[in-house]
Amino acid sequence: MDKYNKLRIEWDCRRGMLELDKVIMPFYLQFFDQLNDSQKDVFIRLLACSDLELFSWFFNRKQPTDLELQQMVEHIQIALKLNN
């Protein structure tokens, strides 16, 4: 059995803000399987954050105080930038 419930994670990727949907879901669909287990755990923690926090982090208004979350936000931004 897979450690990660992909249907649950995909559901959690759906956000209330279109801007976040355009960041989080594409990253999940294209890159989640390539993450190691530790990174997957951090990504899942990131999904538990509020839309307002995620919006401010992804659009560079502020950084998470949690270093792992900060690194994941940066990882997502870089991966999506390189993929476009």
NUMAR-727285 format. One line per field, with one value per atom (N, C-alpha, C, CB): residue in three letters; atom name; residue number from 1; x, y, z. Coordinates in nm, 4 decimals. Atoms other than C-alpha are relative to their C-alpha. Glycine has a CB too. Example, Ala and Ser with C-alpha at 12.3 -4.5 7.8 and 13.67 -1.06 7.14 Angstrom:
% residues 2
resn = c(ALA|ALA|ALA|ALA|SER|SER|SER|SER) $
name = c(N|CA|C|CB|N|CA|C|CB) $
resi = c(1|1|1|1|2|2|2|2) $
c1 = c(0.0890|1.2300|0.0900|-0.0992|-0.0820|1.3670|-0.0770|0.0414) $
c2 = c(-0.1190|-0.4500|0.1200|0.0027|-0.1190|-0.1060|0.1090|0.0462) $
c3 = c(0.0000|0.7800|0.0000|0.1246|-0.0060|0.7140|0.0730|-0.1415) $
% end
This chain:
% residues 84
resn = c(MET|MET|MET|MET|ASP|ASP|ASP|ASP|LYS|LYS|LYS|LYS|TYR|TYR|TYR|TYR|ASN|ASN|ASN|ASN|LYS|LYS|LYS|LYS|LEU|LEU|LEU|LEU|ARG|ARG|ARG|ARG|ILE|ILE|ILE|ILE|GLU|GLU|GLU|GLU|TRP|TRP|TRP|TRP|ASP|ASP|ASP|ASP|CYS|CYS|CYS|CYS|ARG|ARG|ARG|ARG|ARG|ARG|ARG|ARG|GLY|GLY|GLY|GLY|MET|MET|MET|MET|LEU|LEU|LEU|LEU|GLU|GLU|GLU|GLU|LEU|LEU|LEU|LEU|ASP|ASP|ASP|ASP|LYS|LYS|LYS|LYS|VAL|VAL|VAL|VAL|ILE|ILE|ILE|ILE|MET|MET|MET|MET|PRO|PRO|PRO|PRO|PHE|PHE|PHE|PHE|TYR|TYR|TYR|TYR|LEU|LEU|LEU|LEU|GLN|GLN|GLN|GLN|PHE|PHE|PHE|PHE|PHE|PHE|PHE|PHE|ASP|ASP|ASP|ASP|GLN|GLN|GLN|GLN|LEU|LEU|LEU|LEU|ASN|ASN|ASN|ASN|ASP|ASP|ASP|ASP|SER|SER|SER|SER|GLN|GLN|GLN|GLN|LYS|LYS|LYS|LYS|ASP|ASP|ASP|ASP|VAL|VAL|VAL|VAL|PHE|PHE|PHE|PHE|ILE|ILE|ILE|ILE|ARG|ARG|ARG|ARG|LEU|LEU|LEU|LEU|LEU|LEU|LEU|LEU|ALA|ALA|ALA|ALA|CYS|CYS|CYS|CYS|SER|SER|SER|SER|ASP|ASP|ASP|ASP|LEU|LEU|LEU|LEU|GLU|GLU|GLU|GLU|LEU|LEU|LEU|LEU|PHE|PHE|PHE|PHE|SER|SER|SER|SER|TRP|TRP|TRP|TRP|PHE|PHE|PHE|PHE|PHE|PHE|PHE|PHE|ASN|ASN|ASN|ASN|ARG|ARG|ARG|ARG|LYS|LYS|LYS|LYS|GLN|GLN|GLN|GLN|PRO|PRO|PRO|PRO|THR|THR|THR|THR|ASP|ASP|ASP|ASP|LEU|LEU|LEU|LEU|GLU|GLU|GLU|GLU|LEU|LEU|LEU|LEU|GLN|GLN|GLN|GLN|GLN|GLN|GLN|GLN|MET|MET|MET|MET|VAL|VAL|VAL|VAL|GLU|GLU|GLU|GLU|HIS|HIS|HIS|HIS|ILE|ILE|ILE|ILE|GLN|GLN|GLN|GLN|ILE|ILE|ILE|ILE|ALA|ALA|ALA|ALA|LEU|LEU|LEU|LEU|LYS|LYS|LYS|LYS|LEU|LEU|LEU|LEU|ASN|ASN|ASN|ASN|ASN|ASN|ASN|ASN) $
name = c(N|CA|C|CB|N|CA|C|CB|N|CA|C|CB|N|CA|C|CB|N|CA|C|CB|N|CA|C|CB|N|CA|C|CB|N|CA|C|CB|N|CA|C|CB|N|CA|C|CB|N|CA|C|CB|N|CA|C|CB|N|CA|C|CB|N|CA|C|CB|N|CA|C|CB|N|CA|C|CB|N|CA|C|CB|N|CA|C|CB|N|CA|C|CB|N|CA|C|CB|N|CA|C|CB|N|CA|C|CB|N|CA|C|CB|N|CA|C|CB|N|CA|C|CB|N|CA|C|CB|N|CA|C|CB|N|CA|C|CB|N|CA|C|CB|N|CA|C|CB|N|CA|C|CB|N|CA|C|CB|N|CA|C|CB|N|CA|C|CB|N|CA|C|CB|N|CA|C|CB|N|CA|C|CB|N|CA|C|CB|N|CA|C|CB|N|CA|C|CB|N|CA|C|CB|N|CA|C|CB|N|CA|C|CB|N|CA|C|CB|N|CA|C|CB|N|CA|C|CB|N|CA|C|CB|N|CA|C|CB|N|CA|C|CB|N|CA|C|CB|N|CA|C|CB|N|CA|C|CB|N|CA|C|CB|N|CA|C|CB|N|CA|C|CB|N|CA|C|CB|N|CA|C|CB|N|CA|C|CB|N|CA|C|CB|N|CA|C|CB|N|CA|C|CB|N|CA|C|CB|N|CA|C|CB|N|CA|C|CB|N|CA|C|CB|N|CA|C|CB|N|CA|C|CB|N|CA|C|CB|N|CA|C|CB|N|CA|C|CB|N|CA|C|CB|N|CA|C|CB|N|CA|C|CB|N|CA|C|CB|N|CA|C|CB|N|CA|C|CB|N|CA|C|CB|N|CA|C|CB|N|CA|C|CB|N|CA|C|CB|N|CA|C|CB|N|CA|C|CB|N|CA|C|CB|N|CA|C|CB) $
resi = c(1|1|1|1|2|2|2|2|3|3|3|3|4|4|4|4|5|5|5|5|6|6|6|6|7|7|7|7|8|8|8|8|9|9|9|9|10|10|10|10|11|11|11|11|12|12|12|12|13|13|13|13|14|14|14|14|15|15|15|15|16|16|16|16|17|17|17|17|18|18|18|18|19|19|19|19|20|20|20|20|21|21|21|21|22|22|22|22|23|23|23|23|24|24|24|24|25|25|25|25|26|26|26|26|27|27|27|27|28|28|28|28|29|29|29|29|30|30|30|30|31|31|31|31|32|32|32|32|33|33|33|33|34|34|34|34|35|35|35|35|36|36|36|36|37|37|37|37|38|38|38|38|39|39|39|39|40|40|40|40|41|41|41|41|42|42|42|42|43|43|43|43|44|44|44|44|45|45|45|45|46|46|46|46|47|47|47|47|48|48|48|48|49|49|49|49|50|50|50|50|51|51|51|51|52|52|52|52|53|53|53|53|54|54|54|54|55|55|55|55|56|56|56|56|57|57|57|57|58|58|58|58|59|59|59|59|60|60|60|60|61|61|61|61|62|62|62|62|63|63|63|63|64|64|64|64|65|65|65|65|66|66|66|66|67|67|67|67|68|68|68|68|69|69|69|69|70|70|70|70|71|71|71|71|72|72|72|72|73|73|73|73|74|74|74|74|75|75|75|75|76|76|76|76|77|77|77|77|78|78|78|78|79|79|79|79|80|80|80|80|81|81|81|81|82|82|82|82|83|83|83|83|84|84|84|84) $
c1 = c(0.0844|0.0000|0.0885|-0.0958|-0.0753|0.1226|-0.0105|-0.0511|-0.0030|0.2276|-0.0804|0.1444|0.0648|0.0743|-0.1323|0.0926|0.1325|-0.2965|-0.0104|-0.1140|-0.0097|-0.2718|-0.1321|0.0444|0.1283|-0.6437|-0.0217|-0.1151|0.0133|-0.6405|0.0927|0.0319|-0.0958|-0.3292|-0.0488|0.1402|0.0505|-0.4776|-0.1171|-0.0432|0.1125|-0.7954|0.0520|-0.0934|-0.0561|-0.5864|0.0731|0.0953|-0.0658|-0.4044|-0.0986|0.0683|0.1028|-0.7327|-0.0198|-0.1351|0.0050|-0.7395|-0.1160|0.1309|0.1073|-0.9854|0.0391|-0.0481|-0.0489|-0.7700|0.0556|0.1090|-0.0452|-0.7134|0.1521|-0.0665|-0.1460|-0.3560|0.0724|0.0431|-0.0622|-0.2728|-0.0236|-0.0544|0.0276|-0.4428|0.0983|-0.1435|-0.0927|-0.2082|0.1441|-0.0066|-0.1336|0.0952|0.0046|0.0418|-0.0082|0.0182|-0.0365|-0.0900|0.0430|-0.1728|0.0982|-0.1365|-0.0982|0.0721|0.1257|0.0388|-0.1172|0.3613|-0.0304|0.0439|0.0373|0.1798|-0.0042|-0.1369|0.0174|0.0906|0.1318|-0.0964|-0.1237|0.4364|0.1177|0.0377|-0.1232|0.6820|-0.0137|0.0589|0.0149|0.5323|0.0669|-0.1463|-0.0561|0.6361|0.1532|-0.0499|-0.1458|0.9967|0.0592|0.0433|-0.0488|1.0217|0.0340|-0.1048|-0.0270|1.1807|-0.1053|0.1455|0.1043|0.9670|0.0013|0.0158|-0.0100|1.0944|-0.0606|0.1462|0.0554|1.0084|-0.1513|0.0679|0.1441|0.6668|-0.0698|-0.0290|0.0573|0.6000|-0.0094|0.0840|0.0005|0.6928|-0.1068|0.1398|0.1029|0.4717|-0.1399|0.0100|0.1297|0.1787|-0.0222|-0.0087|0.0115|0.2498|-0.0335|0.1316|0.0258|0.2498|-0.1484|0.0882|0.1406|-0.0978|-0.0923|-0.0368|0.0812|-0.2235|-0.0036|0.0538|-0.0048|-0.1402|-0.1185|0.1346|0.1141|-0.4060|0.0329|-0.0403|-0.0179|-0.4602|0.0709|-0.1356|-0.0646|-0.3569|0.1499|-0.0639|-0.1432|-0.0252|0.0667|0.0224|-0.0587|0.0404|0.0112|-0.0829|-0.0031|-0.0476|0.1162|-0.1331|-0.1074|0.1909|0.1376|-0.0139|-0.1295|0.4711|0.0318|0.0016|-0.0272|0.4344|0.0149|-0.1095|-0.0106|0.3996|0.0934|-0.1371|-0.1159|0.7004|-0.0323|0.0874|0.0295|0.5301|0.0660|-0.1520|-0.0745|0.6869|0.0413|-0.0845|-0.0498|0.8606|-0.0531|0.1544|0.0397|0.7487|0.1094|-0.0293|-0.1007|0.9190|0.0606|-0.0615|-0.0481|0.9574|0.0945|-0.1200|-0.1015|1.2778|-0.0380|0.1356|0.0387|1.1463|-0.1103|-0.0465|0.1054|0.8349|0.0572|-0.1119|-0.0641|1.0476|0.0737|0.0977|-0.0733|1.2665|-0.0944|0.0887|0.0964|0.9621|-0.0626|-0.1099|0.0547|0.8107|0.1006|-0.0339|-0.1039|1.1408|0.0158|0.1341|-0.0109|1.1630|-0.1130|-0.0025|0.1157|0.8127|0.0146|-0.1299|-0.0164|0.8836|0.1046|0.0393|-0.1079|1.2073|-0.0443|0.1281|0.0433|1.0574|-0.0989|-0.0632|0.0984|0.7661|0.0600|-0.1156|-0.0654|0.9842|0.0822|0.0915|-0.0822|1.2209|-0.0851|0.0941|0.0877|0.9295|-0.0767|-0.0979|0.0731|0.7742|0.0864|-0.0596) $
c2 = c(-0.1194|0.0000|0.1251|0.0002|-0.1246|0.3458|0.0817|0.0822|-0.0810|0.5608|0.1289|0.0332|-0.1284|0.8667|-0.0224|0.0924|0.0100|0.8858|0.1086|0.0149|-0.0970|1.0507|0.0729|-0.0698|-0.0677|1.1224|0.1080|-0.1013|-0.0987|1.2997|0.1195|-0.0650|-0.1076|1.4983|0.0875|-0.0582|-0.0776|1.5983|0.0881|-0.0938|-0.0788|1.7127|0.1197|-0.0879|-0.1076|1.9177|0.1050|-0.0581|-0.0960|2.0818|0.1024|-0.0734|-0.0928|2.2432|0.1089|-0.0743|-0.1108|2.5853|0.0928|0.0768|-0.0956|2.8701|0.1185|0.0487|-0.1117|3.1086|-0.0544|0.0818|0.0434|3.0687|0.0089|0.0839|-0.0172|3.2001|-0.1193|0.1309|0.1155|2.9166|-0.1278|-0.0160|0.1171|2.6579|-0.0092|0.0049|-0.0029|2.7658|-0.0290|0.1351|0.0306|2.7014|-0.1418|0.1022|0.1234|2.4069|-0.1237|0.0093|0.1182|2.1696|-0.0386|0.0244|0.0396|2.1861|-0.0623|0.1207|0.0583|2.1219|-0.1428|0.0857|0.1337|1.8271|-0.1000|0.0045|0.0916|1.6715|-0.0333|0.0598|0.0204|1.7155|-0.0482|0.1263|0.0221|1.6824|-0.0801|0.1298|0.0650|1.5170|-0.1369|-0.0135|0.1355|1.1641|-0.0008|-0.0748|-0.0088|1.2805|0.0410|0.0983|-0.0411|1.4108|-0.1223|0.0867|0.1085|1.1954|0.0054|0.0106|0.0076|1.0921|0.1198|-0.1269|-0.1164|1.3752|0.1231|0.0267|-0.1132|1.6323|-0.0141|0.0130|0.0230|1.4738|0.0361|-0.1468|-0.0331|1.5065|0.1515|-0.0624|-0.1465|1.8766|0.0584|0.0590|-0.0483|1.9302|-0.0183|-0.0751|0.0254|1.7735|0.0966|-0.1462|-0.1015|2.0016|0.1362|0.0089|-0.1272|2.2953|0.0116|0.0132|-0.0011|2.1976|0.0270|-0.1312|-0.0247|2.2270|0.1484|-0.0812|-0.1444|2.5995|0.0698|0.0623|-0.0754|2.8611|0.0582|0.1130|-0.0625|3.0096|0.1346|0.0182|-0.1303|3.3509|-0.0135|0.0753|0.0233|3.2154|-0.0414|-0.1077|0.0482|3.0289|0.1116|-0.1150|-0.1102|3.3319|0.0941|0.0770|-0.0937|3.5552|-0.0620|0.0444|0.0654|3.2976|-0.0148|-0.1371|0.0248|3.2134|0.1271|-0.0832|-0.1236|3.5688|0.0985|0.0619|-0.0686|3.6807|0.1195|0.0451|-0.1076|3.9003|-0.0273|0.0165|0.0367|3.7093|-0.1458|0.0250|0.1374|3.3822|-0.0750|-0.0023|0.0792|3.0972|0.0049|-0.1460|0.0052|3.0908|-0.1387|0.0407|0.1387|2.7134|-0.0173|-0.1023|0.0111|2.6502|-0.1047|-0.0355|0.1032|2.3301|0.0498|-0.1270|-0.0556|2.5067|0.1047|0.0614|-0.1011|2.7946|-0.0669|0.0862|0.0709|2.5503|-0.0629|-0.1075|0.0599|2.3763|0.1073|-0.0758|-0.1098|2.7070|0.0382|0.1236|-0.0347|2.7936|-0.1100|0.0247|0.1136|2.4450|0.0026|-0.1327|-0.0066|2.4790|0.1150|0.0155|-0.1162|2.8268|-0.0268|0.1239|0.0283|2.7123|-0.1059|-0.0471|0.1078|2.3913|0.0513|-0.1145|-0.0516|2.5746|0.1019|0.0627|-0.0992|2.8549|-0.0709|0.0951|0.0739|2.6063|-0.0783|-0.0950|0.0802|2.4096|0.0849|-0.0772|-0.0883|2.7134|0.0504|0.1169) $
c3 = c(0.0000|0.0000|0.0000|0.1231|0.0129|-0.0900|0.1287|-0.1205|-0.1221|0.2060|-0.0159|0.0378|0.0261|0.0421|-0.0727|-0.0832|0.0605|-0.0349|-0.1073|0.1081|0.1093|-0.3753|-0.0245|-0.1275|0.0195|-0.4020|0.1054|0.0043|-0.1079|-0.0655|-0.0249|0.1373|0.0258|-0.1569|-0.1157|-0.0317|0.1140|-0.4920|0.0430|-0.1150|-0.0508|-0.3152|0.0801|0.0878|-0.0821|-0.0682|-0.0838|0.1035|0.0893|-0.3612|-0.0553|-0.1151|0.0489|-0.4671|0.1043|-0.0296|-0.0933|-0.3110|-0.0318|-0.0020|0.0201|-0.2774|-0.0863|0.1312|0.0813|-0.4806|-0.1313|0.0764|0.1315|-0.8527|-0.0120|-0.1090|0.0078|-0.8171|0.0627|0.0704|-0.0661|-0.5767|-0.0791|0.1427|0.0833|-0.7990|-0.1161|-0.0530|0.1139|-1.0782|0.0412|-0.0689|-0.0505|-0.8562|0.0568|0.1075|-0.0773|-0.6313|-0.0818|0.1202|0.0754|-0.8602|-0.1101|-0.0605|0.1020|-1.1530|0.0607|-0.0842|-0.0648|-0.9154|0.0440|0.1209|-0.0470|-0.7615|-0.1163|0.0711|0.1130|-1.0961|-0.0697|-0.1002|0.0747|-1.2482|0.0840|-0.0670|-0.0754|-0.9614|0.1294|0.0321|-0.1293|-0.6524|0.0038|0.0341|0.0014|-0.7526|0.0013|-0.1221|0.0024|-0.7940|0.1349|-0.1060|-0.1323|-0.4359|0.0829|0.0732|-0.0941|-0.1691|0.1110|0.0592|-0.1025|0.1288|0.0940|0.0800|-0.0878|0.3452|-0.0661|0.0372|0.0734|0.0789|-0.0175|-0.1365|0.0114|0.0271|0.1305|-0.0374|-0.1304|0.4002|0.0191|0.1126|-0.0112|0.3886|-0.0920|-0.0348|0.0931|0.0824|0.0610|-0.1364|-0.0636|0.2697|0.1161|0.0498|-0.1073|0.5677|-0.0588|0.0820|0.0674|0.3270|-0.0365|-0.1269|0.0384|0.2082|0.1180|-0.0641|-0.1195|0.5664|0.0373|0.1175|-0.0288|0.5684|-0.0666|-0.0493|0.0535|0.5006|-0.1375|0.0970|0.1313|0.1569|0.0121|-0.0694|-0.0173|0.2889|0.0240|0.1157|-0.0214|0.4164|-0.1301|0.1080|0.1250|0.0924|-0.1034|-0.0563|0.0955|-0.1171|0.0306|0.0021|-0.0352|0.0745|-0.0224|0.1459|0.0210|0.0522|-0.1482|0.0673|0.1421|-0.3162|-0.0806|-0.0594|0.0749|-0.4260|0.0688|-0.0186|-0.0569|-0.2199|0.0888|-0.1093|-0.0942|0.0305|0.1348|0.0172|-0.1206|0.3203|-0.0091|0.1279|0.0002|0.4033|0.1216|-0.0016|-0.1156|0.6249|0.1067|-0.0415|-0.1068|0.9637|0.0109|0.1344|0.0011|0.9245|-0.1191|-0.0079|0.1053|0.7271|-0.1055|0.0616|0.0970|0.5669|-0.0932|0.0730|0.0848|0.4428|-0.0946|0.0859|0.0837|0.3140|-0.1163|0.0837|0.1047|0.1225|-0.1021|0.0616|0.0925|-0.0255|-0.0889|0.0777|0.0804|-0.1390|-0.1087|0.0897|0.0973|-0.3076|-0.1048|0.0712|0.0916|-0.4599|-0.1033|0.0785|0.0896|-0.6072|-0.0985|0.0804|0.0881|-0.7444|-0.1073|0.0813|0.0964|-0.9100|-0.1008|0.0738|0.0898|-1.0517|-0.1037|0.0802|0.0947|-1.2069|-0.0967|0.0749|0.0873|-1.3401|-0.1085|0.0837|0.0967|-1.5073|-0.0988|0.0727|0.0847|-1.6487|-0.1020|0.0862|0.0943|-1.8236|-0.1095|0.0716) $
% end
